[in-house]
Amino acid sequence: MKAQATKNYRYSGPASGVTLSDGTEILLWPGKTVSLPEEHDYVKVLVALKHLSPEAENTPPVSPPETTPVKRRSGNDTDAKAEDTHVS
């Protein structure tokens, strides 16, 4: 028996479990990614119902946006106000 090609899908239906015809048990959780045989009839039904959305195969990892360093003033302010100076 030839192994079926699998594909990653994001599931958006209600939480449920399914047993595929080959005996594989799959738990489906909303918002989670699951690897399923793309030619399986039940998978095709879930795709048609929009409960499964194919995920991009070569998605680059998400990196945080670049930030610009904040320039901070040094503690060496030379502009001393008269009320800030203490003369003994």
C-alpha distances in whole Angstrom, upper triangle without the diagonal:
4,7,9,13,15,19,22,24,27,28,31,31,32,31,28,24,21,18,15,13,10,14,15,18,20,24,26,29,32,32,29,26,23,19,17,14,17,15,15,17,19,19,21,23,24,25,27,29,30,28,26,27,25,27,28,26,29,31,34,35,38,41,45,47,50,53,56,58,61,65,67,71,72,74,77,79,82,83,85,87,90,89,87,89,91,94,96
4,6,9,12,16,19,22,25,26,29,29,31,30,27,24,21,19,15,14,11,15,15,19,20,23,25,28,30,30,27,24,21,17,15,12,14,12,13,16,18,18,19,22,23,23,25,27,28,27,24,25,23,24,25,22,25,28,31,32,35,38,42,44,47,50,53,55,58,62,64,68,69,71,74,76,79,80,82,84,88,87,84,86,88,92,94
4,7,9,13,16,18,22,22,26,26,28,27,24,21,19,16,13,13,10,13,12,16,17,20,21,25,27,27,24,20,17,14,12,9,12,11,12,15,17,16,17,20,21,21,23,25,25,24,21,22,20,21,22,19,22,25,28,29,32,35,38,41,43,46,50,52,55,58,60,64,65,68,71,72,76,77,79,81,84,83,80,83,85,88,90
4,6,10,13,15,19,20,23,23,25,24,22,20,17,15,12,12,10,13,12,15,15,19,19,22,24,24,21,18,15,11,9,6,8,7,8,12,14,12,14,17,17,17,20,22,22,21,18,19,16,18,19,17,20,23,26,27,30,33,36,39,41,45,48,50,53,56,59,62,64,66,69,71,74,75,77,79,82,81,79,81,83,87,89
4,7,10,13,17,18,22,23,25,24,23,21,18,17,14,15,13,16,14,17,16,19,19,22,23,22,20,16,13,10,8,6,7,8,10,13,15,12,14,17,17,16,19,21,20,20,16,16,14,15,15,13,16,19,22,24,26,30,33,35,38,41,45,47,50,53,55,59,61,63,66,67,71,72,74,76,79,78,76,78,80,84,86
4,7,10,13,15,18,19,22,21,20,18,16,15,13,15,13,15,13,14,13,16,15,18,19,19,16,12,10,6,5,4,6,8,9,13,13,10,12,16,15,14,17,19,18,17,13,14,11,12,13,11,15,17,20,21,23,27,30,32,35,38,42,44,47,50,53,56,58,60,63,65,68,69,71,73,76,75,72,75,77,80,83
4,6,10,12,16,18,20,20,19,18,17,17,15,17,16,18,15,16,14,16,15,16,17,16,14,10,8,5,6,6,6,9,11,14,14,10,12,15,13,12,15,17,15,15,11,10,7,8,10,8,12,14,17,18,20,24,27,29,32,35,39,41,44,47,50,53,55,58,60,62,65,66,68,69,73,72,70,72,74,78,80
4,7,10,13,15,18,17,17,17,16,17,16,19,18,19,16,16,13,14,12,14,14,12,10,6,6,4,6,9,9,13,13,16,15,11,13,15,13,12,16,17,14,13,9,9,6,6,8,8,11,12,15,16,17,21,24,26,29,32,36,38,41,44,46,50,52,54,57,58,62,63,65,66,70,69,66,69,71,74,77
4,6,10,12,15,15,15,15,15,17,16,19,19,20,16,16,13,13,10,11,11,10,8,5,5,6,7,10,9,13,13,15,13,10,11,13,10,9,13,13,11,9,6,5,4,5,9,10,13,13,16,17,18,22,24,26,29,32,36,38,41,44,46,50,52,54,57,58,62,62,64,66,69,68,66,68,71,74,76
4,7,10,12,13,14,15,15,18,18,21,22,22,18,17,13,12,9,9,8,6,6,4,6,9,10,13,13,16,16,17,15,12,14,14,11,10,13,13,10,8,6,5,6,6,10,12,15,13,16,16,17,20,22,24,28,30,34,36,38,42,44,48,50,52,55,56,60,60,62,63,66,65,63,66,68,71,74
4,6,9,9,10,12,13,16,16,20,21,20,17,15,12,10,7,7,5,6,6,6,7,10,11,14,14,17,16,16,13,11,13,13,9,9,12,11,9,6,5,7,9,10,14,16,19,17,20,20,20,23,25,27,31,33,37,39,41,45,46,50,52,54,57,58,62,62,63,65,68,67,64,67,69,73,75
4,7,9,11,13,15,18,19,22,24,23,20,18,14,12,9,7,5,6,8,9,11,14,14,17,17,19,18,18,15,13,14,13,10,10,12,10,8,5,6,8,11,12,16,18,21,19,22,22,21,24,25,27,31,33,37,39,41,44,46,50,52,54,57,58,61,61,63,64,67,65,63,66,69,72,74
4,7,8,11,13,16,17,20,22,22,19,17,14,12,8,8,6,8,10,12,12,15,15,18,17,19,18,17,14,12,14,12,9,10,12,9,8,5,8,11,14,16,19,21,24,23,26,25,25,28,29,31,35,37,40,43,44,48,49,53,55,57,60,61,64,64,66,66,70,68,66,69,71,75,77
4,6,10,12,16,18,21,23,21,19,16,13,11,8,7,6,10,11,14,14,17,17,20,20,22,20,19,15,15,17,15,11,14,15,12,12,8,11,14,17,19,22,24,27,26,28,27,27,30,31,33,37,38,42,44,45,49,50,54,56,58,61,62,65,65,66,67,70,68,66,70,71,75,77
4,7,10,14,16,20,21,19,17,14,11,8,6,5,6,10,10,13,13,16,16,19,20,22,20,19,16,15,18,16,13,16,18,15,14,11,12,15,18,19,23,24,27,26,28,27,27,30,31,33,37,38,42,44,45,49,50,54,56,57,61,61,65,65,66,67,70,68,66,69,71,75,76
4,7,10,13,16,18,16,14,11,9,6,5,7,9,12,12,14,12,15,14,17,19,20,17,17,13,14,16,15,12,15,17,15,15,11,13,16,18,20,24,25,28,27,29,28,29,32,33,36,39,41,45,47,48,52,53,57,59,60,64,65,68,69,70,70,74,72,70,73,74,78,80
4,7,10,13,15,12,11,7,6,4,6,9,12,15,13,14,12,14,13,15,17,19,16,16,12,13,16,15,13,16,18,16,17,13,14,17,19,20,24,24,28,27,30,29,30,33,34,37,41,43,47,48,50,54,55,59,60,62,65,66,70,71,72,73,76,74,72,75,76,80,82
4,6,10,11,9,8,6,5,7,8,11,14,17,15,15,12,13,11,13,15,16,12,13,9,10,14,13,12,15,17,16,17,14,14,17,18,20,24,24,27,27,30,30,31,34,36,39,42,45,48,50,52,56,57,61,63,64,68,69,73,73,74,75,79,77,75,78,79,83,85
4,7,8,6,6,4,6,9,11,15,17,20,18,17,14,14,11,12,15,15,12,12,10,12,15,15,14,17,19,18,20,17,16,20,20,22,25,25,28,29,32,31,33,36,38,41,45,47,51,53,55,58,60,63,65,67,70,71,75,76,77,78,81,80,77,80,82,85,87
4,5,5,5,6,8,11,12,16,19,21,18,17,13,12,10,9,12,12,8,10,8,9,13,13,13,15,17,18,19,16,15,18,18,21,24,23,27,27,31,31,32,36,38,41,44,47,51,53,55,59,60,64,66,68,71,72,76,76,78,79,82,81,79,81,83,87,89
4,5,7,9,11,15,16,20,22,24,22,21,17,15,12,11,13,12,9,10,9,11,14,14,15,18,19,20,21,19,18,21,21,23,26,25,29,30,33,34,36,39,42,44,48,50,54,56,58,62,64,68,69,71,74,76,79,80,81,83,86,85,82,85,87,90,92
4,6,9,11,15,17,21,24,25,22,20,17,15,12,11,14,13,10,12,12,13,16,17,18,20,22,22,23,21,20,22,22,23,26,25,28,30,33,33,35,38,41,44,47,50,53,55,58,61,63,67,68,70,74,75,79,80,81,82,86,84,82,84,86,90,92
4,6,10,13,16,19,22,24,21,20,16,15,13,13,16,16,13,14,13,15,18,18,18,21,23,23,24,21,20,23,23,24,27,26,29,30,33,33,35,38,41,44,47,50,53,55,57,61,62,66,68,69,73,74,78,79,80,81,85,83,81,83,85,88,90
4,6,10,13,16,19,21,18,16,13,12,10,11,14,15,12,14,13,13,16,17,17,19,21,22,22,19,18,20,20,21,24,23,26,27,30,29,31,35,37,40,43,46,50,51,54,57,59,62,64,66,69,70,74,75,76,78,81,79,77,79,81,85,86
4,7,10,13,17,18,16,15,12,12,11,12,16,17,14,15,13,13,17,17,16,18,21,20,21,18,17,20,20,21,24,23,27,27,29,29,30,34,36,39,42,45,48,50,52,56,57,61,62,64,67,69,72,73,74,76,79,77,75,77,79,82,84
4,6,10,13,15,12,11,8,9,9,11,14,16,13,15,12,11,15,15,13,16,19,18,18,14,13,16,17,18,21,21,24,24,26,26,27,30,32,35,39,41,45,46,49,52,54,57,59,61,64,65,69,70,71,72,75,74,71,74,76,79,81
4,7,10,12,10,11,9,11,11,14,16,18,16,17,14,13,17,16,14,16,19,18,17,13,13,16,17,18,21,21,24,24,26,25,26,29,31,34,37,39,43,45,47,50,52,55,57,58,62,63,67,67,68,70,73,71,69,71,73,77,78
4,7,9,7,9,7,10,11,14,15,18,16,16,13,12,15,14,11,13,16,14,14,10,10,13,14,15,19,20,23,22,24,24,24,27,29,32,35,37,41,43,45,48,50,53,55,57,60,61,65,65,67,68,71,69,67,70,72,75,77
4,6,6,8,9,12,13,17,18,21,19,20,16,15,18,17,13,15,18,16,14,11,11,13,15,15,19,20,23,21,24,22,22,25,26,29,33,35,38,40,42,45,47,50,52,54,57,58,62,62,63,64,67,66,63,66,68,72,74
4,6,9,10,14,15,18,19,22,20,20,17,15,17,17,13,14,16,14,12,9,10,11,14,14,18,20,22,20,23,21,21,24,25,27,31,33,36,38,40,43,45,48,50,52,56,56,60,60,61,62,65,64,62,65,67,70,72
4,7,10,13,15,19,19,22,21,22,19,16,18,18,14,14,17,15,13,10,10,10,12,12,15,17,19,17,19,18,17,20,21,23,27,29,33,35,36,40,42,45,47,49,52,53,57,57,58,59,63,61,59,62,64,68,70
4,7,10,13,16,17,20,19,21,18,15,18,18,14,15,18,17,14,11,10,11,12,11,14,16,18,16,18,17,17,20,21,24,28,30,33,35,37,41,42,46,48,50,53,54,58,58,60,61,64,63,60,63,65,69,71
4,7,10,13,14,17,17,19,16,13,16,17,14,13,17,17,14,12,9,9,9,8,11,12,15,13,16,15,16,19,21,24,27,30,34,36,38,42,43,47,49,51,54,55,59,60,61,62,66,64,62,65,67,70,72
4,6,10,11,15,14,16,14,11,14,15,12,13,16,16,14,12,9,10,10,10,13,13,16,16,18,18,19,23,25,28,31,34,37,39,42,45,47,51,52,54,58,59,62,63,65,66,69,68,66,68,70,74,76
4,7,9,12,12,15,13,10,13,15,13,13,17,17,16,14,11,11,10,10,13,12,15,15,18,18,20,24,27,29,32,35,39,41,43,47,49,53,54,56,60,61,64,65,67,68,72,71,68,71,73,76,78
4,6,9,8,11,10,7,10,12,11,11,15,16,15,13,10,11,10,12,14,14,17,18,21,22,24,27,30,32,35,38,42,44,47,50,52,56,58,60,63,64,68,69,70,72,75,74,72,74,76,80,82
4,6,6,9,9,7,9,12,12,12,15,17,16,15,12,13,12,13,16,15,18,20,23,24,26,30,33,35,38,41,45,47,50,53,55,59,61,63,66,67,71,72,73,75,78,77,75,77,79,83,85
4,6,8,9,6,7,11,11,9,12,15,14,14,11,11,9,12,14,13,17,19,22,24,25,29,32,34,37,40,44,46,49,52,55,58,60,63,66,67,70,71,73,74,78,77,74,77,79,83,85
4,6,9,7,7,10,12,11,13,16,16,16,13,14,13,16,17,17,20,22,26,27,29,33,36,38,41,44,47,50,53,56,58,62,64,67,70,71,74,75,77,78,82,81,78,81,83,87,89
4,6,5,6,9,10,11,12,14,15,15,13,15,14,17,19,19,23,24,28,29,30,34,37,39,42,45,49,51,54,57,59,63,65,67,70,71,75,76,77,79,82,81,79,81,84,87,89
4,5,5,6,9,10,11,12,14,14,13,15,15,19,21,21,25,26,30,31,32,36,39,41,44,47,50,53,55,59,61,65,67,69,72,73,77,77,79,80,83,82,80,83,85,88,91
4,5,5,6,9,10,11,12,11,11,14,14,18,21,21,25,26,29,30,31,35,37,39,42,45,49,51,53,57,59,63,65,67,70,71,75,75,77,78,81,80,77,80,82,86,88
4,5,5,6,9,10,10,9,8,10,11,14,17,17,21,22,25,26,27,31,33,36,39,42,45,48,50,54,56,59,61,64,67,68,71,72,73,75,78,77,75,77,80,83,85
4,5,5,6,9,10,10,9,11,11,15,17,18,22,23,26,28,29,32,35,36,40,43,46,49,51,55,57,61,63,65,68,69,72,73,75,76,79,78,76,79,81,85,87
4,5,5,6,9,9,9,12,13,17,20,21,25,25,29,30,30,34,36,38,41,44,47,50,52,56,58,61,64,66,69,70,73,73,75,76,79,78,76,79,81,85,87
4,5,5,6,5,6,9,11,14,18,19,23,22,26,27,27,31,33,34,38,41,44,47,49,52,54,58,60,62,66,66,70,70,72,72,76,75,73,76,78,81,84
4,5,5,6,5,6,8,12,15,17,20,20,24,25,25,29,31,32,36,39,42,45,47,51,53,56,59,61,64,65,68,68,70,71,75,73,71,74,77,80,83
4,5,8,8,9,11,15,18,20,23,23,27,28,28,32,34,35,38,41,45,47,49,53,55,59,61,64,67,67,70,70,72,73,77,75,73,77,79,82,85
4,5,8,10,13,16,19,21,25,24,28,28,28,32,33,35,38,41,44,47,49,52,54,58,60,62,66,66,69,69,71,72,75,74,72,75,77,81,83
4,5,7,10,13,16,19,22,21,24,25,25,28,30,31,34,37,40,43,45,48,51,54,57,59,62,62,66,66,67,68,72,70,68,72,74,77,80
4,7,10,13,16,18,22,21,24,24,24,27,29,31,34,37,40,43,44,48,50,54,56,58,61,62,65,65,67,68,71,70,68,71,73,77,79
4,7,9,13,15,18,17,21,21,22,25,27,29,32,35,39,41,43,47,49,53,55,57,60,61,64,65,66,67,71,69,67,70,73,76,78
4,6,10,12,15,14,18,19,19,23,25,26,30,32,36,39,41,44,46,50,52,55,58,58,62,62,64,65,69,68,65,68,71,74,77
4,7,9,12,12,16,17,18,22,24,26,29,32,35,38,41,44,46,50,52,55,58,58,62,62,64,66,69,68,66,69,71,75,77
4,6,9,8,12,13,14,18,21,22,25,29,32,35,37,41,43,47,49,51,54,55,59,59,61,63,66,65,63,66,68,71,74
4,6,6,9,12,13,17,19,21,24,27,30,33,36,39,42,46,48,50,53,54,57,58,60,62,65,65,62,65,67,71,73
4,6,9,12,14,17,21,22,25,28,32,34,37,41,43,47,49,51,54,55,58,59,62,63,67,66,64,66,69,72,74
4,6,9,12,15,18,20,22,26,29,31,35,38,40,44,46,49,51,52,56,57,59,61,64,64,61,64,66,69,72
4,6,8,12,15,17,19,23,26,28,31,35,37,41,43,46,48,49,53,54,56,58,61,61,58,61,63,66,69
4,6,9,12,14,16,20,23,25,28,32,34,38,40,43,45,46,49,51,53,55,58,58,55,58,60,63,66
4,6,10,12,15,18,21,23,26,30,32,36,37,40,43,44,47,48,50,52,56,55,53,55,57,61,63
4,7,9,12,15,19,21,24,27,29,33,35,38,40,41,45,46,48,49,53,52,50,52,55,58,60
4,6,9,12,15,17,20,24,26,30,31,34,37,38,41,42,44,46,50,49,47,49,51,55,57
4,6,9,12,14,17,20,23,26,28,31,34,35,38,39,41,43,46,46,43,46,48,51,54
4,6,10,13,15,18,21,25,27,30,32,33,36,37,39,41,45,44,42,44,47,50,53
4,7,10,13,16,19,22,24,27,30,30,34,35,37,39,42,42,40,42,45,48,51
4,6,9,12,15,19,21,24,26,27,30,31,33,35,39,39,36,38,41,44,47
4,6,9,12,16,18,21,23,24,27,28,30,32,36,36,34,36,39,42,45
4,6,9,13,15,18,20,21,24,25,28,30,33,33,31,33,36,39,41
4,6,10,12,15,18,18,21,22,24,26,30,30,27,30,32,35,38
4,7,9,13,14,15,18,19,21,24,27,28,25,27,30,33,36
4,6,9,12,12,16,17,19,21,24,24,22,24,26,29,32
4,6,8,8,12,13,15,17,21,21,18,20,23,26,29
4,5,7,10,13,14,17,20,21,18,19,22,24,27
4,6,9,11,12,15,18,18,14,16,18,21,24
4,6,9,10,14,16,17,14,14,17,19,22
4,6,7,10,14,15,12,13,16,18,22
4,6,9,12,14,12,12,15,17,20
4,6,10,12,10,11,14,16,20
4,7,8,6,7,11,13,16
4,5,5,7,10,13,16
4,5,6,8,10,14
4,6,8,10,13
4,7,10,13
4,6,10
4,6
4
